[in-house]
Amino acid sequence: MKLSLNICLLIAGLTLAAASNSTGSLLLTENATTTANNGSPVANPSAFATPITLDLKQYWDLFVGPVQTATINTTVEATPIPTSELVPPPPLYYSAFPSGYQSPLVSMNESWKFPSGFFWGVSSAAYQIEGAAQAEGRGPSIWDVFTHRATYLTVSNDTGDVGDNQYYLYKQDIARIAALGVPYYSFSISWSRIFPFGKGPVNELALAHYDDVINTCLQYGVKPMVTLYHWDLPLFLQNSYGGWLSDEIVDDFLSYAKVVFSRYGNRVSHWFTLNEPIEFCQEYPMPKGYFTAVTIPPEAQPFFCGHHALLAHASAYRLAKSMGINGTISFKNNGGYKIPLTNSTDDALATQRAWDFNEGWFANPVFVNGDYPQSLKDHVSTLGLEFTNEQKSLINGTADIFAHDAYTSYFYFAPDVGVADCLTNSSNPLYPGCYNSSNTGPTGWLIGAASDMYSPWLQRATDWVPAFLRYIQDTWPSGGIAISEFGWTEPYEELRTLKEDILSDYTRSAYFRNYLESVLIAISEGVNVVGCLAWSIMDNLEWTSGYHAKFGMQYVNFTTYERNYKASFFEYVNTFKLYAEDPVTPIFVE
Ligand code: GBH
C-alpha cells in the first residue's frame, strides 16, 4: 500500500520496532516503486519509502498521541439501587379528571396504547460512552484522531478517552435502567476493540468484554440491542484505503460482522448494522479534507461512502440470515418530516428532492427496489456509481424493520434561482440536492420550542410526528417502524450548578411526553410503529459539541462518575406504565 510523503517522513522519526505482540504486527508501508534502476539517482524524492512495522501502542502514539485514563480501570460490580433514588417527581398539579395512573399534568387517553410486543428502551454508542480508549487492546478509530488532533473541531478539546467510563461501569449502568423497568438497552460495539486494526487478528479480550455486557443485560431482564457501526471506524482502514470511500470496506465490515454474529448470536434481540449513513457519509471524511489519502473529489465522497455503506449493510444482513441469526436486523436511517415551505410547485419539487437525497438515499434501495430514487440516481450515475442487477437484488429487502432516528422536522424550499437552474450549475452551493431547508416557517416562527444552544438543529416539532410516521409507512413499506433515537437537550443545562436544577429537566420531559403522544396517535390511526429508543441513557460525548450538549436522561458527574436519574427518565417510563399493554417491571437486586 502507498502512503503519502508526510507519513513516511513522520515514521522516520520513530524508533523502529521488531513488533510482535498479542494483537499482531502490521507492515505499514511497502517499498514504493522507484523510477530508477542500476543504482542511478531517483528522480522523484517522494518515491523513497521505508518498510516499517508498528505495534498497536506505536500506532496510537503516532496518530493520536497521549490518551487519558480513568481512576476506575477495572470492572466494578453493581450495587442495589437505593429505593430513595426511585422516587419520581411529584405531579405539578392534580388533574381535575383523574383516571388510571397519573403523570404530571395530563389525564390518560383511554383509547391509546402501545400494543403488546412494542419495544422501548434507552440508547448509547461506544465512542460516546465507553471511555477506556486504549484498554484491553482497543485500536484507535477515526474519532480518536478527530478529538485529539483536529481539536479545532470540538468544543473545549473534549475527547472520549474516559467519557462515562461505561467500559468499567456497565454493570451498575444496566442495574440502574433495570431498576426503573426499562426493558431494552441499545448500545454499539467498538469495531476497533474487536479488530484493533479493523481487520486481521481478533482481540479476545474485547469479545469477552461484550460477552459480559450482554450477559449482564440478560441477567437484569434487559434485552440487549446492538449496533455494529456507530461512526468509530478503525483508523487503520481509513489510513489504508480511505475507509468507506473504498469498496474494500465491504469485506472488512463483513468479517467484523461475522465475528460478532457468531459470538453473540441469538442473545441479541435486535441488530442495527450501521448508524445513520446519511451523517457519516455526508460529513465524510470529517473534518473535510483531514484524511488526504484518497483521490475522490470531496463533493463526490458522500456518494461513494453511501454506495459502499449500502453494500456493506446488505451483505451483513444476508450473512446474518444465512447464519440463522433470528433477531431483527436493520440499519438506522435518520432525518425528519419535510414540510414544503409554501405551496409552490418548485417548493414541492425541492421537498421531494430532499426526501430523495436523505431518507430515500438508503430507504429506496433497501425497502423499494434495490436502487436509488430517480433524482439521486441521475446524479450518482454521473460518478460511475451504479448498482448491477445482482447488487440490486442483494440490497433489496435487507431490513426487517424501518429504524429511524427522528429528532425534529424542517421546512423545505427551492433554491433562490429555482430547482431547474440549480441543477444545471454545479457551482451552486446547494448542488446536487438543489433544495434548501429551515427551521423557520412561512410566517417567520420557529417550528417548535428551541432546545439548548449547543443543538441549534433541534426544536420540539413533535406535532409533525404522526404525519411523518404515516409518510414512512406509505413510502417505504416495511415490517414496522421503530423510532431508533429521539431525544432532547434541556436549555442551559450545563450552566446549572445545583443538582436539583439539573435533575429537574421539565422541557425534556415535555419533549418525550409530546413525542410519545404523537406516536400513540399514529398507532391509533393505523401506523405500524413497533418500538422506540430514547437517546440517551446518560449524558455523553456529543461528538463535536463535546460534553456541553447533554442528551442524557441521567446526569453524569464527570468528576465522580456518579449517575442520577433526571425527572424526564421517570416521565419516559411513566408513559409506558400508562399506555403499554406489556407490564413495566422494575428489577431490584437487593
Ligand atoms: C444522532 O444523530 C446520533 O446517532 C447520536 O450519536 C447523537 O448523539 C444524537 O443524534 C444527538 O445528536 O450541528 O447543525 O450541523 C442525530 C442526527 C445529525 C443531528 C447531525 C445533529 C448536526 C446538525 N444528527 N446533526 S449541525
Boltz pocket constraint, residues with backbone or C-beta under 6 A from the ligand:
constraints:
  - pocket:
      binder: B
      contacts: [[A, 125], [A, 128], [A, 275], [A, 276], [A, 279], [A, 334], [A, 405], [A, 407], [A, 456], [A, 457], [A, 485], [A, 535], [A, 541], [A, 542], [A, 543], [A, 551]]
      max_distance: 6.0
